[in-house]
Amino acid sequence: MANRHPKGLYPLFFTEMWERLAFYLMLGILFLYLTDRERGGLGLTTGQAGEIFGTYLAFVYFTPFLGGMIADRVLGYRRSILLGGVLMALGYFSLGIRSLQTLYIGLVLICLGNGFFKPNISTMVGNLYEAGDPRRDAGFNIFYMGINIGAAVSALVATPIRNLWNFNYAFVAAGIGLLVGVAILLSHWKPLERGDRKSQPAPGETGLKEVALVILLPALLFGILGYFLGTKVKFLHDTLGGSTTGFLLGVVPIIGYFVYLARTAEPEERPGLSALMPVFLAGATFFMILHLSGGLFTIWARDDTNRVAPWLPFKQVYAQVAMPSYYFNAAPDVPRPREELFVDTDDRTATLFGAKILTQQAVDRILAEHPDLRAADPESTPMELDWQALVCKIYDEKNVKIKTEKDAHGHETLSVQIEPETAVPLGKVIFLRSVEGRDAPVFLVTPEVHRKVFANAAPEARLPAGKFLKLANPELITGLFNPLFVVLLTPLVVGFFGWLMRRGIVVSTARKIFYGMCLTAAALGIMALAAWTSQDGAYKVSAWWMILAYLVVTTGELCLSPMGLSLVTKLSPARYAGLMMGGWFLATAIGSKLSGFISGLEPTTNLFVVLVVATLAVAGFLFLLLPWLERTLEKYGA
C-alpha cells in the first residue's frame, strides 16, 4: 500500500493523454490542411503555411510561461486547466469550419488554452507528492507515458477520419477528445484538490507586473516595428516576411533581458544563470529541427516519399486514394488510373474541384463541355468507399469565392472560401464516365496536371476503371514514429547511461546535450542523403529514410530535452526559477518560429546540408564550452 500513488495521478494522466492526443492530431495534419489543393484543404502556398504554422507553434510554446504565472498568483491550477481545456476545445471546433477566419480564431484559442493548461497540469502532478517522496519520479514517469501514448495514438485517429470524411471532421474529433479530458478533470475535481496548492513566492521573485512592463511590453513594441520593416523593406519582405521579422525582432529585448540578468545577478547566482544561456541556444536549435516534423518533413512525406504500402493493415480506412500530384515524380511502373478518367478543365474549375467545392453553374458548365459525363448524387448512387475522395459539395454561386492569396514573398495561389462560413450546401455531386461498360469517377484537372501525371508513365501501368492506388497517409509517417520511438528508446537510453555509470564512466548532463545536438545533425544528414538520392524531388524515395531519421533524432531528443529541463530547475536561483523556465519556453518558441520559416522552403539537398552545418556549429560551440559547463554543473550539484 505504501507504494500506491496519490488518487489524483491517474485522472491527471488521462486528462493529459486526451489533451495531447487532440494537440498532436491537429498538429500532424495542420500543414497538410493549409497547403492541400486536392482533398478539400485551404490551398495556401507553403510560404503562407510556414508563416502560420511557425507563428502558431511559437505562441503555443510561449504562452505557458504566462499561464503558469497567472495560475500561481490568481486562478489556481485546477481552474486554469479547466479554462485552458475549454478554450482549446473551442479552438479545435473553430478549425472544424473551413475558412481562413475560423482558422485564425481557432489557432488563437488553442494558444491561449495551451498557456493555461500545459504548465499547470505538470505542476499539479508534482504537488500530489510531498517533498522527498520517493514515489515522485515514478509518478512523473507514469504521467509522461500518457503524453507519449496520446501523441502516438493521434495519427491513428486522424488518418481514418481524414480518409473517410475530411480535415475539418478530424479537427472536430480533436475537440471532442479534449472535452473527454475535461470531463475526466471535472469528475475528479475533489480528489485533485491536493494538487491545487499555490507555491509560496521566493524572496525577490519576479512578479507578473514586472514581467509585463520589462519583458512583454518592449517585446510587443519591437515586434510591431519588425513587422513594419518586414513588410516595407524589400530585402526583408523578399526573404523573411513580416511575421518572421516581427517575431525575431520582438524576442531581441527578451533575450537581452535574460543576458542582463545573468550578468548582473548576485555573484553566487551568476555562473548558473550564465550556463543556462548555451543550454537555451541548444534547445532553440533542437526544437527548430524537431518541429520540422509537422512542416517540412510532412511535405517531404507527402510529395517525395513512396507511400505505396501493400502491407498496411485496414487499408480501407488507413490508406488514402492517390491524387494526381502524387504521380508527378512517381516511378514509371507505378500504376495510374485510366487516362480517360482525367478530364481537362480550366484553372478555376480545377481549383474548385480540388477544394471539393462546386457551384451549380460549374456543374452545368462541366456537363455542357463534356456530354459523356454524368453528375451523380453520391447519396443515392451505389459506389465504392474510395470514391468518396472525389465527392464535391455544391454551393450557391454567391457563397463561393475564389481568392488570389499571396504569401510574404509574393507567391500567388488560388484559394476557395465559403462566405458566410455557415452557408448550407445545396447537395453533393460526383462525376462519372462510362469506361469499358462501367461507371467510374473522374478527376477534373488542368491540361498541365494531366500531362505531368502521364509524362513518364509506362503504357501498361494502368489501374482498372474505378480503382485507385492506395497510399499510407503522410501523418502516419511523421506523427507515429517519434512518440513510438520515445516509448521504445527511453529505457534503452536510460539503461545505456546507467551501464556506463556502473563502469565508472560518468557522462555529464552538458555532454549529453552535446551528444543530442550531434545526433540531431546526423538525422539531418540522413535527410540530406535522401534528398540527394531523390535528385531534389525528381523521384520518390523509400519511407525508410524518414523512419531512420526519426530514430536518430528521437535518440538525440532523449539526450537533450529532459536534460535541458532538468538544468533549468537545478541552475536557477529560487527567485528566478519561474523566469528561467520561461527562458526555456522562449527558446522553444524561437526554434518553432524558425521551423515554420524553414518549412516554407523547398526540401532540397542544399537546405538539409545548411541545417546540418548550422546544427554542427551549435554542437561545436557547446563542445568548446564543455569544460566550463561541467565545472559549473559540478559546483551546483547538477
C-alpha positions as MATLAB code, in Angstrom:
seq = 'MANRHPKGLYPLFFTEMWERLAFYLMLGILFLYLTDRERGGLGLTTGQAGEIFGTYLAFVYFTPFLGGMIADRVLGYRRSILLGGVLMALGYFSLGIRSLQTLYIGLVLICLGNGFFKPNISTMVGNLYEAGDPRRDAGFNIFYMGINIGAAVSALVATPIRNLWNFNYAFVAAGIGLLVGVAILLSHWKPLERGDRKSQPAPGETGLKEVALVILLPALLFGILGYFLGTKVKFLHDTLGGSTTGFLLGVVPIIGYFVYLARTAEPEERPGLSALMPVFLAGATFFMILHLSGGLFTIWARDDTNRVAPWLPFKQVYAQVAMPSYYFNAAPDVPRPREELFVDTDDRTATLFGAKILTQQAVDRILAEHPDLRAADPESTPMELDWQALVCKIYDEKNVKIKTEKDAHGHETLSVQIEPETAVPLGKVIFLRSVEGRDAPVFLVTPEVHRKVFANAAPEARLPAGKFLKLANPELITGLFNPLFVVLLTPLVVGFFGWLMRRGIVVSTARKIFYGMCLTAAALGIMALAAWTSQDGAYKVSAWWMILAYLVVTTGELCLSPMGLSLVTKLSPARYAGLMMGGWFLATAIGSKLSGFISGLEPTTNLFVVLVVATLAVAGFLFLLLPWLERTLEKYGA';
ca = [
       0.000    0.000    0.000;
       2.922    2.305    0.748;
       3.918    2.316   -2.931;
       0.490    3.324   -4.212;
       0.382    6.684   -5.922;
      -1.952    9.523   -4.888;
      -5.526    9.248   -6.159;
      -5.134   12.323   -8.329;
      -2.331   10.899  -10.509;
      -4.434    8.788  -12.842;
      -7.120   11.429  -13.529;
      -4.290   13.800  -14.474;
      -2.701   11.033  -16.569;
      -5.875   10.539  -18.619;
      -6.650   14.264  -18.832;
      -3.179   14.903  -20.244;
      -3.365   11.873  -22.546;
      -6.591   13.109  -24.170;
      -5.249   16.668  -24.444;
      -2.019   15.504  -26.115;
      -3.999   13.249  -28.451;
      -6.033   16.276  -29.558;
      -2.970   18.544  -29.794;
      -0.879   16.182  -31.930;
      -3.860   15.100  -34.020;
      -4.326   18.696  -35.116;
      -0.597   19.444  -35.410;
       0.021   16.371  -37.553;
      -2.401   17.478  -40.277;
      -2.329   21.287  -39.908;
       0.329   21.934  -42.571;
      -1.400   19.496  -44.920;
      -4.714   21.301  -44.365;
      -3.140   24.674  -45.074;
      -1.429   23.640  -48.336;
      -3.671   20.903  -49.744;
      -5.305   21.582  -53.138;
      -6.769   18.141  -53.844;
      -8.527   16.893  -50.695;
     -10.511   19.908  -49.511;
      -7.679   21.879  -47.882;
      -7.252   25.649  -47.924;
      -4.801   25.675  -50.850;
      -2.287   28.182  -49.455;
       1.331   28.383  -50.593;
       3.960   26.624  -48.492;
       5.327   30.075  -47.635;
       1.979   31.186  -46.207;
       1.566   27.885  -44.417;
       5.052   28.191  -42.934;
       4.270   31.649  -41.533;
       1.013   30.446  -39.955;
       2.491   27.172  -38.697;
       5.599   28.787  -37.199;
       3.731   31.653  -35.546;
       1.194   29.242  -34.061;
       3.902   26.957  -32.660;
       5.875   29.902  -31.294;
       2.950   31.212  -29.279;
       1.657   27.797  -28.273;
       5.027   27.170  -26.604;
       5.469   30.658  -25.133;
       2.039   31.193  -23.562;
       2.655   28.503  -20.875;
       5.188   30.886  -19.306;
       2.444   33.456  -18.694;
      -0.253   30.872  -17.967;
       1.858   29.351  -15.222;
       2.344   32.721  -13.534;
      -1.371   33.582  -13.749;
      -2.347   30.213  -12.271;
       0.205   30.537   -9.500;
      -0.881   34.035   -8.488;
      -4.549   34.360   -9.499;
      -6.620   31.412  -10.753;
      -5.175   28.316   -9.133;
      -4.198   25.196  -11.044;
      -7.492   23.316  -11.408;
      -9.400   26.339  -12.696;
      -6.547   27.189  -15.073;
      -6.505   23.667  -16.502;
     -10.296   23.714  -16.880;
     -10.227   27.111  -18.602;
      -7.396   26.005  -20.869;
      -9.178   22.801  -21.842;
     -12.397   24.610  -22.737;
     -10.537   27.260  -24.772;
      -8.618   24.616  -26.710;
     -11.767   22.594  -27.399;
     -13.433   25.738  -28.782;
     -10.326   26.293  -30.907;
     -10.490   22.814  -32.423;
     -14.215   23.184  -33.101;
     -13.455   26.502  -34.819;
     -10.983   24.694  -37.093;
     -13.838   22.343  -37.935;
     -15.336   25.137  -40.064;
     -13.497   25.525  -43.365;
     -12.363   29.159  -43.661;
      -9.338   31.341  -43.021;
     -11.197   33.400  -40.418;
     -12.152   30.382  -38.315;
      -8.622   29.021  -38.783;
      -7.077   32.120  -37.193;
      -9.680   32.248  -34.411;
      -9.128   28.577  -33.666;
      -5.338   28.853  -33.514;
      -5.524   31.865  -31.177;
      -7.893   29.992  -28.846;
      -5.606   26.948  -28.820;
      -2.569   29.115  -27.997;
      -4.408   30.778  -25.105;
      -5.815   27.485  -23.853;
      -2.462   25.736  -24.012;
      -0.956   28.543  -21.945;
      -3.388   27.837  -19.123;
      -3.340   24.049  -19.477;
       0.167   22.831  -20.236;
       2.353   24.167  -17.382;
      -0.208   23.741  -14.635;
      -1.109   20.097  -15.079;
       2.578   19.176  -14.627;
       2.719   21.385  -11.537;
      -0.315   19.594  -10.101;
       1.370   16.219  -10.581;
       4.333   17.480   -8.561;
       2.053   18.900   -5.864;
       0.456   15.494   -5.282;
       3.687   14.406   -3.591;
       5.360   15.820   -0.510;
       8.971   16.967   -0.730;
      11.319   13.990   -0.713;
       8.596   11.456   -1.550;
      10.429    8.540   -3.279;
       7.346    7.877   -5.459;
       7.612   11.282   -7.154;
       9.928   10.287  -10.044;
       7.870    7.166  -10.774;
       4.728    9.309  -10.745;
       6.174   11.659  -13.353;
       7.274    8.678  -15.467;
       3.682    7.405  -15.446;
       2.373   10.884  -16.289;
       4.788   11.374  -19.205;
       3.828    7.971  -20.566;
       0.332    9.419  -21.010;
       1.799   12.212  -23.139;
       3.507    9.752  -25.475;
       0.502    7.427  -25.675;
      -1.692   10.365  -26.685;
       0.849   11.553  -29.261;
       1.301    8.080  -30.773;
      -2.436    7.369  -30.993;
      -3.171   10.785  -32.574;
      -2.032    9.752  -36.060;
      -4.013    6.518  -35.804;
      -7.134    8.584  -35.065;
      -6.571   11.399  -37.584;
      -5.914    9.131  -40.566;
      -9.232    7.231  -40.839;
     -11.306   10.335  -40.083;
      -9.486   12.307  -42.773;
      -9.740    9.463  -45.279;
     -13.428    8.743  -44.696;
     -14.523   12.383  -44.333;
     -12.175   15.397  -44.402;
      -9.718   17.585  -42.490;
     -12.421   19.515  -40.659;
     -14.049   16.418  -39.200;
     -10.631   15.428  -37.832;
     -10.315   18.803  -36.086;
     -13.776   18.342  -34.574;
     -12.674   14.916  -33.338;
      -9.736   16.623  -31.605;
     -12.181   18.956  -29.859;
     -14.333   16.036  -28.724;
     -11.254   14.237  -27.410;
     -10.266   17.289  -25.413;
     -13.739   17.511  -23.896;
     -13.319   13.903  -22.749;
     -10.193   15.045  -20.904;
     -12.083   17.993  -19.390;
     -14.869   15.643  -18.265;
     -12.305   13.424  -16.517;
     -10.907   16.507  -14.765;
     -14.351   17.626  -13.566;
     -15.379   14.153  -12.424;
     -12.295   14.014  -10.168;
     -12.390   17.650   -9.036;
     -12.369   16.867   -5.304;
      -9.526   14.281   -5.299;
      -7.405   16.775   -7.266;
      -7.726   19.423   -4.561;
      -4.488   18.179   -3.019;
      -2.575   19.121   -6.161;
      -4.064   22.625   -6.271;
      -1.597   24.143   -3.807;
      -0.091   27.512   -4.635;
       3.635   27.767   -4.116;
       4.987   30.475   -1.859;
       6.807   33.171   -3.847;
      10.542   33.199   -3.215;
      12.099   36.426   -1.883;
      12.889   38.723   -4.786;
      10.880   36.627   -7.280;
       9.918   38.446  -10.484;
       6.261   39.491  -10.360;
       3.631   39.486  -13.082;
       3.678   43.288  -13.346;
       7.445   43.374  -13.809;
       7.248   40.678  -16.483;
       4.596   42.687  -18.344;
       6.457   46.011  -18.206;
      10.080   44.910  -18.512;
       9.740   41.925  -20.862;
       6.412   41.798  -22.710;
       5.866   45.493  -23.494;
       9.301   46.011  -25.127;
       8.821   42.725  -26.995;
       5.460   43.935  -28.329;
       6.886   47.275  -29.477;
       9.899   45.653  -31.138;
       7.603   43.075  -32.741;
       5.388   45.781  -34.265;
       8.482   47.570  -35.563;
       9.804   44.306  -37.001;
       6.528   43.543  -38.751;
       6.533   47.026  -40.289;
      10.118   46.601  -41.502;
       9.379   43.093  -42.785;
       6.551   44.360  -44.969;
       8.145   47.635  -46.134;
      11.865   46.856  -46.574;
      12.240   44.945  -49.843;
      15.080   42.663  -48.733;
      13.247   41.617  -45.570;
       9.951   41.305  -47.450;
      11.515   39.021  -50.067;
      13.377   36.831  -47.560;
      11.818   36.633  -44.098;
       8.457   38.361  -44.492;
       6.543   40.455  -41.969;
       5.589   37.914  -39.303;
       9.015   36.265  -39.101;
      10.856   39.601  -38.974;
       8.402   40.865  -36.363;
       8.806   37.795  -34.188;
      12.597   37.693  -34.398;
      12.918   41.401  -33.601;
      10.317   41.040  -30.847;
      12.396   38.466  -28.969;
      15.529   40.667  -29.033;
      14.612   42.639  -25.868;
      13.622   39.382  -24.138;
      16.969   37.780  -24.955;
      18.681   40.982  -23.879;
      16.862   40.859  -20.550;
      17.998   37.288  -19.851;
      21.606   38.141  -20.728;
      21.415   41.235  -18.498;
      20.013   39.088  -15.688;
      22.871   36.608  -15.979;
      25.486   39.387  -15.921;
      24.039   41.409  -13.031;
      22.852   38.639  -10.689;
      24.468   38.006   -7.323;
      27.988   36.513   -7.632;
      26.854   33.103   -6.350;
      23.933   33.070   -8.837;
      25.824   34.278  -11.883;
      27.595   31.056  -13.017;
      24.374   29.022  -13.027;
      22.407   31.647  -14.937;
      25.250   32.109  -17.426;
      25.433   28.356  -18.014;
      21.761   28.334  -18.986;
      22.359   30.621  -21.982;
      24.094   27.952  -24.162;
      21.511   25.433  -22.925;
      18.767   27.723  -24.257;
      20.655   28.010  -27.565;
      20.824   24.227  -27.851;
      17.118   23.949  -27.004;
      16.126   26.510  -29.645;
      18.210   24.742  -32.297;
      16.901   21.305  -31.404;
      13.230   22.303  -31.416;
      13.764   24.156  -34.700;
      14.656   20.756  -36.171;
      12.189   18.575  -34.251;
       9.196   20.711  -35.192;
      10.037   20.361  -38.872;
       8.128   17.107  -38.384;
       4.806   18.936  -38.738;
       6.006   21.146  -41.615;
       8.955   20.440  -43.915;
       9.088   16.717  -43.119;
       5.332   16.416  -43.661;
       5.662   17.990  -47.113;
       8.569   15.636  -47.849;
       6.459   12.668  -46.775;
       3.555   13.837  -48.930;
       5.430   14.770  -52.108;
       8.763   12.926  -52.199;
       8.187    9.666  -50.306;
       6.998    6.411  -51.823;
       3.870    5.803  -49.757;
       2.567    2.736  -51.577;
       2.138    0.357  -48.649;
       0.593   -3.013  -49.554;
       1.442   -4.220  -46.033;
      -0.694   -1.537  -44.352;
      -3.482   -3.093  -42.223;
      -7.082   -1.896  -42.562;
      -6.246   -0.232  -45.892;
      -9.883    0.658  -46.480;
      -9.604    3.356  -43.795;
      -5.851    3.715  -43.140;
      -4.812    4.297  -46.759;
      -5.862    7.256  -48.888;
      -6.592    7.497  -52.598;
      -3.618    8.757  -54.623;
      -4.417   12.160  -56.103;
      -2.930   13.415  -59.413;
       0.040   15.251  -57.852;
       1.352   12.014  -56.333;
       2.201   10.761  -59.834;
       4.298   13.794  -60.818;
       7.521   12.168  -59.581;
       6.349    8.567  -59.210;
       8.219    5.744  -60.939;
       7.026    4.830  -64.456;
       5.749    1.434  -63.283;
       3.531    2.900  -60.544;
       0.020    2.201  -61.875;
      -2.049    5.270  -62.789;
      -5.827    5.461  -63.152;
      -7.147    5.124  -66.701;
      -6.332    8.240  -68.730;
      -9.990    8.584  -69.750;
     -10.729    9.430  -66.107;
      -8.707   12.666  -66.259;
     -10.957   15.419  -67.617;
      -9.240   18.645  -68.686;
     -10.738   21.910  -67.463;
      -9.746   25.498  -66.626;
      -7.784   26.671  -63.557;
     -10.870   27.952  -61.752;
     -12.852   24.730  -62.087;
      -9.831   22.572  -61.208;
      -9.276   24.703  -58.089;
     -12.923   24.282  -57.076;
     -12.719   20.534  -57.636;
      -9.539   20.292  -55.538;
     -11.274   22.142  -52.706;
     -14.174   19.674  -53.075;
     -16.493   22.662  -53.557;
     -18.511   23.361  -56.718;
     -21.290   25.730  -57.727;
     -24.371   24.593  -59.618;
     -23.231   26.788  -62.520;
     -19.871   24.973  -62.564;
     -21.646   21.605  -62.588;
     -23.824   22.690  -65.528;
     -20.800   24.034  -67.424;
     -18.801   20.828  -66.915;
     -21.689   18.707  -68.193;
     -22.141   21.008  -71.204;
     -18.425   20.782  -72.082;
     -18.291   17.006  -71.547;
     -21.654   15.492  -72.557;
     -20.429   11.956  -71.816;
     -20.078   12.752  -68.098;
     -22.857   12.057  -65.627;
     -23.395   14.096  -62.449;
     -24.500   11.572  -59.835;
     -25.847   12.120  -56.347;
     -23.498   10.134  -54.054;
     -26.294    9.686  -51.515;
     -28.385    7.621  -53.947;
     -25.722    6.145  -56.250;
     -24.125    2.755  -55.495;
     -20.409    3.495  -55.182;
     -17.238    2.142  -53.644;
     -15.908    3.678  -50.435;
     -12.809    5.045  -52.206;
     -14.994    7.147  -54.471;
     -15.803    9.415  -51.508;
     -12.435   11.108  -52.156;
     -13.875   12.624  -55.371;
     -17.234   13.792  -53.993;
     -17.812   17.575  -54.042;
     -20.307   19.726  -52.153;
     -22.470   22.065  -54.241;
     -22.998   25.643  -53.023;
     -24.879   28.623  -54.359;
     -22.697   30.791  -56.613;
     -22.973   33.777  -54.263;
     -21.434   31.789  -51.387;
     -18.303   30.627  -53.243;
     -15.338   32.997  -53.502;
     -12.095   32.206  -55.305;
      -9.369   34.463  -53.985;
      -5.800   35.026  -55.057;
      -3.708   34.579  -51.915;
      -0.152   35.916  -51.652;
       2.495   34.852  -49.169;
       5.119   37.215  -47.726;
       7.348   36.621  -50.757;
       4.684   37.489  -53.323;
       3.936   33.914  -54.457;
       0.318   33.542  -55.535;
      -2.172   30.719  -55.289;
      -5.921   30.379  -55.749;
      -7.901   29.697  -52.588;
     -11.584   28.752  -52.332;
     -13.623   30.209  -49.471;
     -17.265   29.818  -48.448;
     -18.872   33.119  -47.356;
     -20.508   33.094  -44.933;
     -18.907   30.036  -43.374;
     -22.333   28.902  -42.175;
     -23.723   28.607  -45.729;
     -25.502   25.276  -46.211;
     -24.562   23.191  -49.284;
     -27.291   22.545  -51.834;
     -26.196   18.932  -52.228;
     -23.298   16.735  -53.298;
     -22.052   15.514  -56.666;
     -19.631   13.011  -58.154;
     -18.854   12.996  -61.889;
     -18.892    9.587  -63.568;
     -17.754    8.443  -67.018;
     -18.503    5.090  -68.593;
     -15.288    3.151  -69.303;
     -15.467   -0.386  -70.692;
     -19.128   -0.632  -69.811;
     -18.909    0.508  -66.171;
     -19.170    3.886  -64.468;
     -16.034    5.285  -62.858;
     -15.383    8.638  -61.120;
     -13.234   11.243  -62.855;
     -10.630   13.833  -61.834;
     -11.119   17.412  -63.053;
      -7.613   18.730  -63.772;
      -5.804   21.345  -65.817;
      -4.079   20.178  -69.030;
      -0.700   20.777  -67.323;
      -1.566   18.439  -64.444;
      -2.883   15.861  -66.923;
       0.409   15.968  -68.827;
       2.559   15.628  -65.694;
       0.613   12.596  -64.434;
       1.375   10.583  -67.580;
       4.677   12.179  -68.674;
       6.861    9.197  -67.696;
       4.213    6.544  -67.144;
       4.621    3.075  -68.612;
       1.692    2.491  -71.026;
       0.810   -0.827  -69.416;
       0.812    0.552  -65.839;
      -2.913    1.266  -65.570;
      -5.487    0.503  -62.901;
      -8.911   -0.970  -63.731;
     -11.616    1.648  -64.234;
     -12.956    2.840  -60.890;
      -9.956    1.532  -58.917;
      -7.364    3.746  -57.243;
      -3.827    3.439  -55.952;
      -3.901    3.437  -52.138;
      -1.225    5.221  -50.088;
      -0.195    5.495  -46.453;
      -1.129    8.957  -45.152;
       1.811   11.353  -44.608;
       0.810   11.874  -40.957;
       1.236    8.153  -40.309;
       4.949    8.590  -41.026;
       5.523   11.971  -39.385;
       3.139   11.585  -36.454;
       3.609    7.997  -35.346;
       7.316    7.214  -35.227;
       8.669    9.978  -32.961;
       6.394    9.206  -29.967;
       6.684    5.476  -30.662;
      10.479    5.693  -30.578;
      10.316    7.807  -27.399;
       8.444    4.971  -25.675;
      10.726    2.250  -27.064;
      14.080    4.018  -26.692;
      13.674    5.680  -23.282;
      14.525    2.541  -21.261;
      17.400    1.766  -23.646;
      18.946    5.247  -23.385;
      18.494    5.373  -19.604;
      19.887    1.848  -19.319;
      22.884    2.702  -21.515;
      23.933    5.680  -19.387;
      23.321    3.600  -16.255;
      25.546    0.856  -17.674;
      28.304    3.404  -18.305;
      27.964    4.772  -14.773;
      28.325    1.301  -13.249;
      31.614    1.015  -15.113;
      32.873    4.285  -13.742;
      32.140    6.355  -16.870;
      30.033    9.324  -15.825;
      28.524   11.287  -18.716;
      27.737   14.815  -17.555;
      24.418   16.473  -18.346;
      26.203   19.045  -20.524;
      27.891   16.272  -22.520;
      24.533   14.532  -23.023;
      23.174   17.760  -24.516;
      26.208   17.900  -26.816;
      25.563   14.293  -27.904;
      21.928   15.201  -28.518;
      22.962   18.002  -30.881;
      25.337   15.664  -32.750;
      22.581   13.088  -33.198;
      20.225   15.811  -34.440;
      22.813   16.798  -37.060;
      23.147   13.122  -38.040;
      19.369   12.867  -38.566;
      19.519   15.893  -40.859;
      22.417   14.259  -42.685;
      20.182   11.262  -43.365;
      17.541   13.586  -44.826;
      20.216   15.308  -46.947;
      21.186   11.903  -48.370;
      17.509   11.154  -49.020;
      17.086   14.453  -50.882;
      20.258   13.788  -52.893;
      19.019   10.287  -53.758;
      15.696   11.719  -54.936;
      17.525   14.366  -57.006;
      15.700   17.038  -55.016;
      12.265   15.602  -55.546;
      12.637   14.383  -59.116;
      11.970   10.854  -57.861;
      10.243    9.422  -54.819;
      12.374    7.585  -52.258;
      11.654    4.966  -49.625;
       9.906    5.928  -46.382;
      12.722    4.141  -44.539;
      14.861    7.284  -44.955;
      12.433    9.262  -42.805;
      11.920    6.435  -40.326;
      15.697    6.164  -39.824;
      15.943    9.952  -39.397;
      13.202    9.816  -36.741;
      15.030    7.002  -34.943;
      18.217    9.082  -34.748;
      16.617   12.434  -33.855;
      14.474   10.791  -31.162;
      17.629    9.351  -29.595;
      19.014   12.890  -29.651;
      15.808   14.176  -28.087;
      16.157   11.761  -25.168;
      19.705   13.009  -24.592;
      18.813   16.690  -24.827;
      15.241   17.630  -23.965;
      14.927   16.114  -20.456;
      18.447   17.323  -19.645;
      17.590   20.895  -20.625;
      14.520   20.989  -18.385;
      16.487   19.409  -15.550;
      19.256   22.009  -15.772;
      16.762   24.883  -15.704;
      15.473   23.703  -12.328;
      18.943   22.928  -10.935;
      20.860   26.021  -12.064;
      18.186   28.673  -11.443;
      18.067   30.537   -8.120;
      14.691   30.088   -6.401;
      13.685   33.690   -7.100;
      14.334   33.259  -10.843;
      13.087   29.665  -11.257;
       9.833   30.636  -12.985;
      11.562   33.224  -15.146;
      14.239   30.769  -16.293;
      11.582   28.188  -17.119;
      10.105   30.972  -19.230;
      13.510   31.224  -20.901;
      13.278   27.561  -21.872;
       9.779   28.147  -23.263;
      11.105   31.175  -25.154;
      13.927   29.094  -26.646;
      11.350   26.531  -27.782;
       9.201   29.319  -29.242;
      12.114   30.824  -31.195;
      13.073   27.426  -32.586;
       9.447   26.737  -33.501;
       9.073   30.016  -35.382;
      12.254   29.329  -37.335;
      10.921   25.838  -38.019;
       7.856   27.384  -39.643;
      10.028   29.649  -41.794;
      12.151   26.680  -42.923;
       9.004   24.669  -43.657;
       8.014   27.291  -46.213;
      11.124   26.431  -48.271;
      11.724   23.582  -50.707;
      13.111   20.409  -49.052;
      16.272   20.222  -51.167;
      19.696   18.701  -50.529;
      21.174   22.176  -50.102;
      18.622   23.105  -47.439;
      19.295   19.964  -45.411;
      23.061   20.486  -45.719;
      22.695   24.067  -44.446;
      20.715   22.744  -41.478;
      23.394   20.109  -40.804;
      26.084   22.801  -40.790;
      24.034   25.099  -38.523;
      23.350   22.277  -36.054;
      27.002   21.188  -36.039;
      28.030   24.810  -35.437;
      25.906   24.885  -32.277;
      27.280   21.462  -31.279;
      30.819   22.770  -31.819;
      30.086   25.821  -29.678;
      28.825   23.552  -26.893;
      31.917   21.358  -27.233;
      34.181   24.369  -26.708;
      32.198   25.307  -23.592;
      32.091   21.778  -22.138;
      34.961   22.203  -19.634;
      33.404   25.389  -18.218;
      29.876   23.955  -18.277;
      30.939   20.776  -16.488;
      32.763   22.757  -13.786;
      29.673   24.926  -13.297;
      27.340   21.944  -13.110;
      29.605   20.251  -10.590;
      29.568   23.398   -8.460;
      25.737   23.361   -8.395;
      25.500   19.602   -7.918;
      23.820   19.233  -11.289;
];
